[in-house]
Amino acid sequence: MGGRLLPADLRSDPELQAMAESAATNPQHWPYVPRSSAAPKQGAVFVPLH
């Protein structure tokens, strides 16, 4: 159908960003926005506070 994955923007969460950049935790090479990107952040990772 011609679909493609959009890169995940994980720059607001340093731990998730590091996991995306690591070959050990991202062996499928899912696309992500590099931390050095100048593009505006598309959203923050929401973590509910209890």
Phi and psi restraints in degrees (value plus and minus 20) as a CYANA .aco file:
   2 GLY   PHI      65.7   105.7
   2 GLY   PSI      -7.7    32.3
   3 GLY   PHI     -93.4   -53.4
   3 GLY   PSI     137.4   177.4
   4 ARG   PHI    -163.8  -123.8
   4 ARG   PSI     135.8   175.8
   5 LEU   PHI    -100.8   -60.8
   5 LEU   PSI     117.1   157.1
   6 LEU   PHI    -104.9   -64.9
   6 LEU   PSI     121.2   161.2
   7 PRO   PHI     -86.5   -46.5
   7 PRO   PSI     116.5   156.5
   8 ALA   PHI     -93.3   -53.3
   8 ALA   PSI     114.7   154.7
   9 ASP   PHI    -120.3   -80.3
   9 ASP   PSI      77.1   117.1
  10 LEU   PHI    -127.1   -87.1
  10 LEU   PSI      -6.3    33.7
  11 ARG   PHI     -83.6   -43.6
  11 ARG   PSI     -39.6     0.4
  12 SER   PHI    -100.2   -60.2
  12 SER   PSI     -30.9     9.1
  13 ASP   PHI    -146.2  -106.2
  13 ASP   PSI      84.3   124.3
  14 PRO   PHI     -78.5   -38.5
  14 PRO   PSI     -55.2   -15.2
  15 GLU   PHI     -88.2   -48.2
  15 GLU   PSI     -64.8   -24.8
  16 LEU   PHI     -86.6   -46.6
  16 LEU   PSI     -56.9   -16.9
  17 GLN   PHI     -82.1   -42.1
  17 GLN   PSI     -63.7   -23.7
  18 ALA   PHI     -84.4   -44.4
  18 ALA   PSI     -57.3   -17.3
  19 MET   PHI     -86.0   -46.0
  19 MET   PSI     -59.3   -19.3
  20 ALA   PHI     -86.6   -46.6
  20 ALA   PSI     -54.5   -14.5
  21 GLU   PHI    -100.0   -60.0
  21 GLU   PSI     -37.6     2.4
  22 SER   PHI    -105.0   -65.0
  22 SER   PSI     111.8   151.8
  23 ALA   PHI     -89.0   -49.0
  23 ALA   PSI     -44.4    -4.4
  24 ALA   PHI     -92.3   -52.3
  24 ALA   PSI     -56.1   -16.1
  25 THR   PHI    -121.1   -81.1
  25 THR   PSI     -27.3    12.7
  26 ASN   PHI    -151.8  -111.8
  26 ASN   PSI      39.5    79.5
  27 PRO   PHI     -88.3   -48.3
  27 PRO   PSI     -39.9     0.1
  28 GLN   PHI    -103.2   -63.2
  28 GLN   PSI     -25.9    14.1
  29 HIS   PHI      39.0    79.0
  29 HIS   PSI      27.5    67.5
  30 TRP   PHI     -81.0   -41.0
  30 TRP   PSI     121.8   161.8
  31 PRO   PHI     -89.7   -49.7
  31 PRO   PSI     122.7   162.7
  32 TYR   PHI    -166.3  -126.3
  32 TYR   PSI     140.3   180.3
  33 VAL   PHI    -103.3   -63.3
  33 VAL   PSI     103.6   143.6
  34 PRO   PHI     -83.2   -43.2
  34 PRO   PSI     128.6   168.6
  35 ARG   PHI     -84.5   -44.5
  35 ARG   PSI     -39.9     0.1
  36 SER   PHI    -108.3   -68.3
  36 SER   PSI     -16.6    23.4
  37 SER   PHI     -87.1   -47.1
  37 SER   PSI     120.4   160.4
  38 ALA   PHI    -112.5   -72.5
  38 ALA   PSI     -20.0    20.0
  39 ALA   PHI     -85.5   -45.5
  39 ALA   PSI     125.9   165.9
  40 PRO   PHI     -83.6   -43.6
  40 PRO   PSI     125.8   165.8
  41 LYS   PHI     -86.0   -46.0
  41 LYS   PSI     117.0   157.0
  42 GLN   PHI    -106.9   -66.9
  42 GLN   PSI     -35.0     5.0
  43 GLY   PHI     149.9   189.9
  43 GLY   PSI     138.5   178.5
  44 ALA   PHI    -119.6   -79.6
  44 ALA   PSI     134.0   174.0
  45 VAL   PHI     -95.3   -55.3
  45 VAL   PSI     102.2   142.2
  46 PHE   PHI    -107.4   -67.4
  46 PHE   PSI     103.3   143.3
  47 VAL   PHI    -144.4  -104.4
  47 VAL   PSI      92.7   132.7
  48 PRO   PHI     -87.4   -47.4
  48 PRO   PSI     122.0   162.0
  49 LEU   PHI    -121.4   -81.4
  49 LEU   PSI     112.5   152.5
